[in-house]
Amino acid sequence: MLPGRGGADGAMRVRDGVAERLLHVGSSPVRVLAWRGPGASARLRAEAIAPGRVVHPAAAGEPGEVTEAAEEELELALERWRFALALDDDMGEFFAAFKSDPLLGRVIRRRPWARPRRRPWPWEALAWAITEQLIDAPRAKAIQRRMIRRWAPRVDSLKDVPSAELVAGRAPAELVGMDLSEGRALAMIRCAREVSSGRADLDDPGSDQRLLAIREIGSWTLQTLAYQGRGDPDALAAGDLAFIKLVGHLARLGRRATVEEVEEYFAPYAPFRGLAGTFALVGYHKMVAQGPPLKYAA
């Protein structure tokens, strides 16, 4: 299912049924588009952008060498765009396992097109997860929009997300000025330096231990990276407030669930705990939004 509206961070735009955004494959800018084709099909396109058309905000500093995308870069851009839109996911095993499940069965039957919302690149998933730690979604999205507005390359009205190489060279005070806490500003810059130096390969879960050594980086951030940046269907960000409130209601706890209780609740859905969480939120989000506020666990 293609998104019906753009992302709240301002990176993806949806107009007249066409989703599009700017991606950089290495140093090459690419415009990617997606729209609905005949029936339930999706059509995608990747277009090379002349480097001279890319505007880099003065606050981001002078860019390095920018090259025009060749066939290889265009193919990779399409691959990452398909990943972000979850167009190639085979849901058959998940649906077969839980089509009669008391929690998920109804959602699978009524909303079989539901899919995870992902990020084209693991770095984007990690950086945005850091902005979302322990704060409400509107405030986190505002931080992301500030980062994009101040640092992101753009072509006309299309914008990309600031790269790890760019963030690695920023001062913590710049991120603090965008409303990120000092600790998380330092964490994001240290993560960016690990990534830009090649010491951490975000495609490889084996690099997670390097990231865990950075203060302010914990299991929730890495689970979000795994689910949104790598597409791991079993990665459940159990500390997410939405799950904490949802399980509090579903398990009739009369309060918000603990992280451990969320993990226990979704344990039977392994190896699809992340997907189960997505479908549970799709089916029961009104329960959380409309229900009374839940107290924290004692």
C-alpha positions as CSV (number, residue, x, y, z in Angstrom):
1,M,0.0,0.0,0.0
2,L,1.5,3.4,-1.0
3,P,1.4,6.2,1.5
4,G,-1.5,8.5,1.2
5,R,0.3,11.5,2.6
6,G,3.8,12.8,3.0
7,G,6.0,12.1,6.0
8,A,5.8,14.4,8.9
9,D,9.5,15.1,8.8
10,G,9.1,16.7,5.3
11,A,11.4,14.3,3.5
12,M,8.7,12.5,1.5
13,R,6.1,14.4,-0.5
14,V,2.8,13.0,-1.8
15,R,0.9,15.0,-4.4
16,D,-1.9,13.8,-6.7
17,G,-1.3,10.2,-5.7
18,V,2.4,10.3,-6.4
19,A,4.9,9.8,-3.6
20,E,8.4,11.2,-4.2
21,R,11.6,12.2,-2.4
22,L,15.2,13.0,-2.9
23,L,17.7,10.2,-2.2
24,H,21.5,10.3,-2.3
25,V,23.2,7.1,-3.4
26,G,26.8,7.8,-2.3
27,S,27.4,11.2,-3.8
28,S,24.8,10.9,-6.5
29,P,21.4,12.7,-6.1
30,V,18.3,10.7,-7.3
31,R,14.7,11.5,-7.5
32,V,12.5,8.5,-6.7
33,L,8.7,8.3,-7.4
34,A,6.0,5.8,-6.7
35,W,2.3,5.7,-7.8
36,R,-0.5,3.2,-8.0
37,G,-0.7,1.2,-11.2
38,P,-3.5,-1.0,-12.6
39,G,-5.2,-3.1,-9.9
40,A,-3.1,-3.4,-6.8
41,S,0.2,-2.8,-8.6
42,A,2.7,-0.1,-7.9
43,R,4.8,1.8,-10.4
44,L,8.2,3.2,-9.5
45,R,10.8,5.4,-11.2
46,A,14.2,6.7,-10.4
47,E,15.6,9.8,-12.2
48,A,19.2,11.0,-12.1
49,I,19.5,14.7,-11.1
50,A,22.2,16.9,-12.5
51,P,24.6,17.8,-9.6
52,G,24.3,21.5,-10.4
53,R,20.6,21.5,-9.5
54,V,21.2,20.4,-5.9
55,V,21.2,23.2,-3.4
56,H,23.1,22.7,-0.2
57,P,22.2,25.0,2.7
58,A,25.0,27.3,3.8
59,A,24.7,26.0,7.3
60,A,25.7,22.5,6.1
61,G,29.0,23.8,4.7
62,E,30.5,23.1,1.3
63,P,29.6,19.6,-0.1
64,G,32.2,17.2,-1.4
65,E,32.3,16.0,-4.9
66,V,28.8,15.4,-6.3
67,T,28.4,13.0,-9.3
68,E,25.5,12.3,-11.5
69,A,23.8,8.9,-10.9
70,A,24.6,6.1,-13.4
71,E,22.6,3.0,-14.0
72,E,24.0,1.2,-10.9
73,E,23.1,4.1,-8.6
74,L,19.6,4.3,-10.1
75,E,19.0,0.6,-9.5
76,L,20.1,0.9,-5.9
77,A,17.9,3.9,-5.3
78,L,14.9,1.9,-6.6
79,E,15.9,-1.0,-4.4
80,R,16.0,1.2,-1.3
81,W,12.7,3.0,-2.3
82,R,11.0,-0.4,-2.7
83,F,12.4,-1.3,0.8
84,A,11.1,1.9,2.4
85,L,7.6,1.3,0.9
86,A,7.7,-2.5,1.8
87,L,6.6,-3.4,-1.7
88,D,8.5,-6.7,-1.9
89,D,7.6,-8.1,1.5
90,D,6.2,-11.7,1.4
91,M,3.5,-11.7,4.1
92,G,2.4,-15.2,3.4
93,E,4.0,-17.0,6.3
94,F,3.0,-14.3,8.8
95,F,-0.6,-14.3,7.5
96,A,-0.8,-18.1,7.6
97,A,0.5,-18.3,11.1
98,F,-1.8,-15.7,12.6
99,K,-4.9,-15.4,10.4
100,S,-6.9,-17.1,13.2
101,D,-5.2,-15.3,16.0
102,P,-7.6,-13.6,18.5
103,L,-5.6,-10.4,18.4
104,L,-4.3,-10.2,14.8
105,G,-6.8,-12.3,12.8
106,R,-9.4,-9.6,12.3
107,V,-6.8,-7.0,11.4
108,I,-5.2,-9.4,8.8
109,R,-8.5,-10.1,7.2
110,R,-9.6,-6.4,7.1
111,R,-6.3,-4.7,6.5
112,P,-4.1,-7.2,4.7
113,W,-2.4,-4.3,2.8
114,A,-0.9,-2.9,6.0
115,R,2.9,-2.7,5.9
116,P,5.7,-1.4,8.1
117,R,6.8,2.2,7.6
118,R,10.5,2.1,7.0
119,R,13.4,4.4,6.1
120,P,15.3,4.1,2.8
121,W,18.7,3.8,4.6
122,P,19.7,2.4,8.0
123,W,21.4,5.7,9.0
124,E,18.1,7.6,8.5
125,A,16.3,5.1,10.8
126,L,19.0,5.4,13.4
127,A,19.2,9.2,13.4
128,W,15.4,9.7,13.5
129,A,15.2,7.1,16.3
130,I,17.6,9.1,18.4
131,T,15.4,12.2,17.9
132,E,12.3,10.2,19.1
133,Q,13.8,8.9,22.3
134,L,11.5,9.6,25.3
135,I,9.6,12.5,23.7
136,D,6.2,12.9,22.0
137,A,6.0,12.4,18.2
138,P,5.1,16.0,17.3
139,R,8.2,17.3,19.1
140,A,10.4,14.7,17.5
141,K,9.1,15.5,14.0
142,A,9.7,19.2,14.6
143,I,13.4,18.4,15.4
144,Q,13.6,16.3,12.2
145,R,12.2,19.1,10.2
146,R,14.7,21.6,11.6
147,M,17.5,19.3,10.8
148,I,16.3,18.9,7.2
149,R,15.6,22.6,6.8
150,R,19.0,23.6,8.1
151,W,21.3,20.9,6.7
152,A,19.6,18.8,4.0
153,P,20.4,19.0,0.3
154,R,17.4,19.9,-1.8
155,V,16.2,20.1,-5.4
156,D,13.3,22.4,-5.9
157,S,10.9,21.3,-3.2
158,L,12.4,17.8,-2.7
159,K,14.7,17.3,0.3
160,D,16.9,14.5,1.6
161,V,17.9,13.7,5.2
162,P,21.3,15.0,6.4
163,S,23.9,12.3,5.9
164,A,26.0,10.7,8.6
165,E,29.1,12.4,7.1
166,L,27.5,15.8,7.6
167,V,26.2,15.2,11.1
168,A,29.6,13.8,12.1
169,G,31.1,17.2,11.6
170,R,28.5,19.2,13.5
171,A,28.8,20.7,17.0
172,P,26.5,19.3,19.7
173,A,25.3,22.9,20.4
174,E,23.8,23.0,16.9
175,L,21.6,20.0,17.6
176,V,20.7,21.3,21.1
177,G,19.6,24.5,19.4
178,M,17.1,22.3,17.4
179,D,15.6,21.1,20.7
180,L,17.5,17.8,21.0
181,S,18.8,17.2,24.5
182,E,22.5,17.5,25.1
183,G,23.0,13.8,25.7
184,R,21.2,12.8,22.6
185,A,23.0,15.4,20.5
186,L,26.3,13.9,21.6
187,A,24.9,10.4,20.9
188,M,23.8,11.3,17.4
189,I,27.2,12.8,16.5
190,R,29.1,9.9,17.9
191,C,26.9,7.4,16.0
192,A,27.4,9.5,12.8
193,R,31.2,9.3,13.3
194,E,31.1,5.6,13.8
195,V,29.1,5.2,10.6
196,S,31.0,7.8,8.4
197,S,34.3,6.3,9.5
198,G,33.2,2.8,8.5
199,R,33.7,1.5,12.0
200,A,30.0,0.7,12.2
201,D,28.2,-0.9,9.3
202,L,24.5,-0.4,10.0
203,D,23.5,-3.1,7.6
204,D,25.2,-5.6,9.9
205,P,23.6,-6.3,13.3
206,G,27.1,-7.2,14.5
207,S,27.8,-3.4,14.7
208,D,25.1,-2.9,17.3
209,Q,27.5,-3.6,20.1
210,R,29.6,-0.6,19.0
211,L,26.5,1.6,19.1
212,L,25.5,0.2,22.5
213,A,28.8,1.5,23.9
214,I,27.6,5.0,23.2
215,R,25.8,6.7,26.0
216,E,22.0,7.2,25.3
217,I,21.9,4.4,22.8
218,G,19.9,1.5,24.1
219,S,17.7,-1.4,23.1
220,W,14.7,0.7,21.9
221,T,16.9,2.7,19.5
222,L,18.6,-0.5,18.1
223,Q,15.2,-2.3,17.8
224,T,13.9,0.7,15.8
225,L,17.0,0.6,13.6
226,A,16.5,-3.1,13.0
227,Y,12.8,-2.8,12.1
228,Q,12.8,0.4,10.1
229,G,16.3,0.4,8.7
230,R,17.0,-3.3,8.1
231,G,13.5,-4.7,7.8
232,D,13.8,-7.3,10.6
233,P,10.2,-8.6,11.0
234,D,11.0,-9.8,14.6
235,A,12.4,-6.5,15.9
236,L,9.9,-5.0,18.3
237,A,10.6,-1.6,19.9
238,A,9.0,-2.7,23.1
239,G,9.8,0.5,24.9
240,D,7.7,2.5,22.4
241,L,5.0,4.5,24.2
242,A,2.4,3.2,21.8
243,F,3.1,-0.4,22.7
244,I,3.3,0.4,26.4
245,K,-0.2,1.9,26.3
246,L,-1.6,-0.7,24.0
247,V,-0.6,-3.6,26.1
248,G,-1.8,-1.9,29.2
249,H,-5.3,-1.8,27.6
250,L,-5.2,-5.2,25.9
251,A,-3.9,-7.0,29.0
252,R,-6.4,-5.1,31.2
253,L,-3.6,-4.0,33.5
254,G,-5.3,-0.7,34.4
255,R,-2.0,1.0,33.9
256,R,0.8,1.3,31.3
257,A,2.7,-1.8,30.7
258,T,6.4,-2.2,31.5
259,V,8.8,-2.9,28.7
260,E,9.1,-6.5,30.0
261,E,5.3,-6.9,29.9
262,V,5.3,-5.7,26.3
263,E,8.0,-8.2,25.4
264,E,6.1,-11.0,27.2
265,Y,2.9,-10.1,25.5
266,F,4.3,-10.3,22.0
267,A,6.7,-13.2,22.6
268,P,4.2,-15.8,21.1
269,Y,4.5,-13.9,17.8
270,A,8.2,-14.7,17.2
271,P,9.8,-14.6,14.6
272,F,7.3,-11.8,13.6
273,R,7.1,-9.7,16.7
274,G,7.7,-6.5,14.9
275,L,5.1,-7.2,12.3
276,A,2.7,-8.3,15.0
277,G,3.2,-5.0,16.7
278,T,2.5,-3.1,13.5
279,F,-0.7,-4.9,12.8
280,A,-1.8,-4.6,16.4
281,L,-1.4,-0.8,16.3
282,V,-3.2,-0.7,12.9
283,G,-6.1,-2.6,14.4
284,Y,-6.3,-1.1,17.9
285,H,-4.8,2.4,17.7
286,K,-8.2,3.9,18.6
287,M,-8.2,2.0,21.9
288,V,-5.1,3.9,22.9
289,A,-6.1,7.3,21.4
290,Q,-9.6,7.3,22.8
291,G,-9.1,5.5,26.0
292,P,-8.4,7.1,29.4
293,P,-4.8,8.0,30.2
294,L,-3.1,5.1,31.8
295,K,-0.9,5.5,34.9
296,Y,2.6,4.3,34.9
297,A,3.5,0.9,36.5
298,A,4.4,1.3,40.1
